[in-house]
Amino acid sequence: MNTDLLGDAITNVENWPYRREILEIKELAEGFKHRHRLQPLPDDCYQPRHRPNSIRRVEPGNRADENPFVGYLVTQPQVAQYIQAFEELLRWLSSKDMLGLM
């Protein structure tokens, strides 16, 4: 993080409300944008420092070694949960004075 911009507002992202859902949203967005609706590639496709990018948070039961290219199936209740998670994240960021920095 840029300490010049954030100063005392630096906080650990482990404390984000609904952190898992936010990471799922990130995975979905990256999958649609960069991998044509595919889940993360198997970990052996990444350099060691980028292996955490291979962690599946959406449909984690689809093992990468068995099904490396699996499309996403997102239900309406999941979408509602993701919207709520993002709203909570925005509230949290606002409470930490972290939204007006851009």
N, C-alpha and C positions, 0 to 999 in steps of 0.2 A: 504494500500500500504506500501511497505517497504521503509521508508524514508532513511535508510542507503544506499540503492541502487539508489534511484531516486533523492535524494537531492532536489534541486530547480526545478526539472523537474515535480514535482507533479502537476497534473492537474485534473480537475473535468471531469469525464466521461460524464457528461451531455453535454459537449461541443464537443463530438466526431462528426465528419461529418457523416451523414447518420446513426445516432445512432439507429433509429427505425429499419432500415434494418439489422444492425449488430445484434440487439436483435432477429430479426426474424431468421437470420442465426443460432444463438445460439439455439433458440427453435427447429428449424428443426434438427440440429445436435443432440441435446439431445433426441429429440423424436425418431430419427432413432436408436441412440445408446442404449438408456436405456429403451425405452418404445415400441420397435418394431413398429416404425412408427406411434405412437399414439401422440396426442396432450397432453398438460399438463393435469394432473388429476384434478378433481374438487377440489376446495379449501379446502373442509372439509377432504381431504385425507392428508393434510399437517399440521404439527405443526404450531402454530400461527406465529412464526418467519420466517417460510419458505412459508407462503401463497403467497407472491409475485411471487413465482415460478409457480403459477397456472394461471397467467395472459396469455391469449392467444393473441399473436401478429399476428399469421398466421391464417387466417380464423376465425377472432374473432366473426363472426356471429353465429358460432356453439356454442350454450350455453352449458356449462359443465353439467348443471343439466338435460338437455334434451338429449344431445349426448356426454357422457363422453369419448367415444372411437371412434374417427373419424380419418380416415387416412388423410394425407396431399395430396393436389393437387397443385403442383407447375408448373407454366407455363414457357415456354422458355423466355419470356420477364422478368419475375420475376428473373430467374436465371441470366440473363444479368445485371439486376439492382443490384443483390446481389454481383456479381463480381465487378461492378463499386464501390459499397459501400465499399467493402473490400479493393480495391485499394486505395480509398480515405482515409480509416482508416490507412493503412500502410504509406501513404504519411504524414498524420498528426502525427502519432507516430514518424516517422523519423524526422519531423521538430521539435519535442520536445525532440530529442535525447533519445528516449525511446526504440529503437529497438536493440541497441548494449548491452543491459544489461543482456542478457541470456547466 
